[in-house]
Amino acid sequence: MSNLDHHVASVLDAANSDDEEALFKSLEDDDRVVDAFREQRIQQLSSELKRAKSQKNQGFGGYTEIKEEKALMDLTTEVKYAVVHFAKDDFARCGVMDTHLETLAPKHFDTRFLKMNVENAPFLVTKLKIQVLPCVLAFVDGKSVDRIVGFEGLGYTQDTFTTKDLEARLLASGVVQRAKATQDAGVRFGVKAEKKEESDDDDWD
C-alpha cells in the first residue's frame, strides 16, 4: 500500500475498519496532521482577508458612480471584470436597475459595479451607440461581452425582473464568477406597463 496515505492504509489494514469514521478518528489522533491542517487553513484565511481588504480599498464590493469618461475607460481596462450601468437619474427604470446592482455588488467581490450618468459621457454614448436606458454593459479584460438594453431578456415579463434574474444574466456572460442566492429572489421590481408612457420608453438620442 505504498501509494496510499499512511492513515488510509492503516484503516484498510485494520479488521472491519474500512469506513470513513475510522479514517477521521485516525486523523484526529494524529496531532501533527491536525496542527498542519489548522496552520494551512489560517494561512489561507489570512491571505484571503488581505486580498479582500486590498480589493475593498479599490472599490470592489460597492456600486460606484463615476463622473468622468476617462476614469471609466481606465477602470474597465484595469480590472478583469466590470459591470457598467449607463443611466439617467430621472428615468424610473434606471432607478430599478440601480437597486439590483447595489444588491449584487457586495455579493460578487471580484467584479467592479459602476454607474455613469449619460449626461457626463457624450463620447462613450456615441461610441457605444447607447440609445435606450437603462443600458448595462459587461466588460471582461476591457472588452464588452454583453449588453442589457432596458429590461430586455431579464424577467418573465417586459417590465419586471428579480435580482436573481439579473445575476443569472451576468453569470452567463462571465462577468461575475460566483452564483449566490439573493434575498429578494422572489420579489420583482419594475415599472408597471400602464405607466410606461411616462418614461417615454427611456429612449433618447
C-alpha positions in Angstrom: 0.0 0.0 0.0 2.9 2.3 -0.7 0.8 4.5 -2.9 -1.8 5.2 -0.2 -1.7 7.8 2.5 -0.5 6.1 5.7 -3.7 7.0 7.5 -5.8 5.4 4.8 -3.6 2.3 4.6 -3.8 1.8 8.4 -7.6 1.9 8.3 -7.8 -0.6 5.4 -5.4 -3.0 7.2 -7.4 -3.0 10.3 -10.1 -5.7 10.5 -13.7 -4.3 9.9 -12.4 -0.7 9.8 -12.9 0.3 6.1 -15.2 3.2 6.9 -14.7 7.0 6.9 -15.3 7.3 10.6 -12.2 5.2 11.3 -10.2 7.4 8.9 -11.3 10.6 10.6 -10.6 9.1 14.0 -7.1 8.3 12.8 -6.6 11.9 11.6 -7.9 13.3 14.9 -5.5 11.1 16.9 -2.5 12.4 14.9 -1.9 15.9 16.4 0.6 16.7 13.7 -2.0 16.3 10.9 -4.5 18.5 12.8 -1.9 21.2 13.6 -0.7 21.2 10.0 -4.2 21.5 8.6 -5.1 24.3 11.1 -1.9 26.2 10.2 -2.7 25.8 6.4 -6.3 27.0 6.9 -5.1 30.0 9.0 -2.7 31.0 6.2 -5.4 30.6 3.6 -7.8 32.8 5.5 -5.2 35.4 6.2 -4.3 35.6 2.5 -7.9 35.9 1.5 -8.5 38.6 4.1 -5.6 40.6 2.8 -6.8 40.3 -0.8 -10.3 41.3 0.2 -9.1 44.4 2.1 -7.0 45.4 -0.9 -9.9 45.0 -3.3 -12.3 46.9 -1.0 -9.8 49.8 -1.0 -10.0 49.8 -4.8 -13.8 50.0 -4.7 -14.7 46.3 -5.1 -17.8 45.3 -3.2 -19.6 48.5 -3.8 -21.7 50.3 -6.5 -19.8 53.4 -7.5 -20.8 56.3 -9.7 -18.0 57.5 -12.0 -18.1 61.2 -13.0 -15.6 61.3 -15.9 -15.4 59.3 -19.1 -11.6 58.9 -18.9 -11.8 57.4 -15.4 -14.5 54.9 -16.5 -12.4 53.8 -19.5 -9.4 53.4 -17.3 -11.3 51.3 -14.8 -12.8 49.0 -17.3 -9.3 48.2 -18.7 -7.5 48.0 -15.3 -9.8 45.4 -13.7 -10.7 42.0 -15.1 -14.4 42.2 -14.6 -16.6 45.3 -14.7 -20.4 45.9 -14.9 -21.2 49.4 -16.1 -24.7 50.9 -15.9 -25.3 53.9 -18.2 -28.2 55.7 -16.7 -30.1 58.9 -16.2 -31.2 59.9 -12.7 -34.8 60.9 -13.7 -35.5 57.6 -15.5 -37.6 55.3 -13.3 -36.2 52.2 -14.9 -32.6 53.3 -14.2 -33.6 53.6 -10.5 -34.8 50.0 -10.6 -31.6 48.8 -12.2 -29.6 50.7 -9.5 -31.4 48.8 -6.8 -30.5 45.4 -8.2 -26.9 46.3 -8.9 -26.4 47.7 -5.4 -27.6 44.3 -4.1 -25.3 42.3 -6.3 -22.1 44.4 -5.8 -21.2 43.1 -2.3 -22.0 39.5 -3.4 -19.5 39.4 -6.2 -16.3 40.9 -4.8 -14.2 40.2 -7.9 -16.3 42.5 -10.1 -16.4 46.3 -10.2 -20.0 47.6 -10.4 -20.0 51.1 -11.9 -22.6 53.7 -12.9 -22.2 56.5 -15.4 -24.7 59.3 -16.0 -25.1 59.6 -19.7 -25.0 63.4 -19.4 -21.4 63.1 -18.3 -20.4 60.7 -21.1 -21.2 62.1 -24.5 -18.2 60.5 -26.2 -18.9 57.0 -24.8 -22.7 57.3 -25.5 -21.9 57.9 -29.2 -19.1 55.4 -29.4 -21.1 52.6 -27.8 -24.3 53.6 -29.6 -26.3 53.8 -26.4 -29.9 54.9 -27.3 -32.1 53.2 -24.7 -31.8 53.4 -20.9 -31.0 51.7 -18.7 -28.1 50.2 -20.6 -25.8 47.8 -18.8 -22.5 46.7 -20.3 -20.4 43.8 -19.1 -16.7 44.0 -19.6 -14.1 41.2 -19.3 -10.5 42.2 -19.7 -11.5 45.5 -21.1 -13.8 44.1 -23.8 -17.6 44.3 -23.8 -19.1 40.8 -23.6 -22.7 41.5 -23.1 -25.2 44.4 -23.3 -28.5 44.6 -21.5 -30.9 47.2 -23.1 -33.7 48.2 -20.8 -35.0 45.1 -19.1 -34.8 43.0 -22.2 -34.2 39.3 -21.7 -34.2 39.6 -17.8 -37.6 38.6 -16.5 -40.8 36.8 -17.3 -42.5 40.0 -18.4 -41.2 43.1 -20.2 -41.4 45.3 -17.2 -40.3 43.3 -14.2 -37.4 41.1 -13.1 -35.6 40.0 -9.9 -32.1 40.5 -8.7 -31.6 36.8 -9.3 -32.7 37.2 -13.0 -30.0 39.9 -13.4 -27.4 37.8 -11.6 -28.1 34.8 -13.9 -27.6 37.0 -16.9 -24.3 38.4 -15.6 -23.1 34.9 -14.7 -23.9 33.7 -18.2 -21.7 36.4 -19.6 -18.8 35.5 -17.4 -18.6 39.0 -15.8 -19.4 37.6 -12.3 -17.9 34.3 -11.1 -19.8 33.1 -8.1 -23.5 32.5 -8.0 -25.0 33.3 -4.6 -28.6 33.2 -3.5 -30.2 36.7 -3.3 -32.5 37.5 -0.5 -35.1 39.1 -2.8 -35.1 36.2 -5.3 -38.9 36.1 -5.3 -39.5 39.9 -5.3 -39.9 41.6 -8.6 -39.1 45.3 -9.1 -40.1 47.2 -12.2 -42.2 49.8 -13.8 -45.8 48.9 -14.4 -46.7 48.6 -18.1 -49.5 51.1 -17.8 -47.1 53.8 -16.7 -44.6 53.1 -19.5 -45.5 56.2 -21.4 -44.3 58.4 -18.5 -40.7 57.5 -19.2 -41.1 57.7 -22.9 -39.6 54.2 -23.1 -36.4 55.7 -21.8 -35.4 56.5 -25.4 -33.0 59.3 -26.0 -30.9 60.4 -29.0 
